[in-house]
Amino acid sequence: MVIIPAIDIIGGKCVRLTKGDYEQKKVYADDPVEVAKGFEQAGLKRLHVVDLDGAKSSRIVNHEVLAAITNQTSLQVDFGGGIKTDADIELAFACGAQQVTVGSIAVKDSTTCLRWLKKYGSERIILGADVMGEYIAVHGWQETSTLALFPFLERYLGEGVKYVICTDIAKDGMLQGSSIELYKRILEKFPSIQLIASGGVDGMQDLRNLQSAGLYGAIVGKAIYEGRVTADELAKL
């Protein structure tokens, strides 16, 4: 299983939210680049970067931070948050992202999303499925759509999507364990999916459980910053 540490950015700083609530923000580091360097030094290869300002404002905001991370480390970065236009996705790739995560636009503008999938390919486009009660949430989790998770996944997997990051918002930032049962149901219905768990990881045993369940990858955020796991432990896993 691929372990992917997360850096969420507000105002150029490394933060974490609780259940996606911007009012429950905690700043963990003033310099996300130094955090990324620490992950690289520990032996981790991947990084998940979320522009929370971008997600809220529907346009990329913290692209300079992305560029600094990709310029100063060799981490394979996937980037999301505020990617709504051709200019946004081009900017993300120009700033060094090797993959982008598309969420809101996949709900609101499937035509554009499918065009990007065709243009850039399934290795560079990750589908973001952020769920609240199994319905897809959009715009930085500020709005829940009427689109249910399983039809959403079926539509895009049928169009060639390979990688999916699924976040259970109710679990995010709670350090109470991942939604393993939800992920098992997804994998049972869509066995070919390369599913990446996100939200709620609380320690190494949780990660081992995800690995046993057949997850392709797991994103780890708050558990690192709160000392539940170390980057060195994650690199060994």
Protein Blocks (a to p, Z undefined) as FASTA:
>chain_A
ZZddddddeehiacddeehiaklccdfbfblklmmmmmmmnopabdcdddfklmmnopaf
klmmmmmmmmmpcbdcddeehiabfklmmmmmmnopabdcdfklmmmmmmlmmmmmmmno
pklpccddddeehiaceehhlaccfbdfklmmmmmmmnopabdcdddfklgonlnopafk
lmmmmmmmmmmbccddeehiabjklmmmmmmnopabdcdfklmmnopacfklmmmZZ
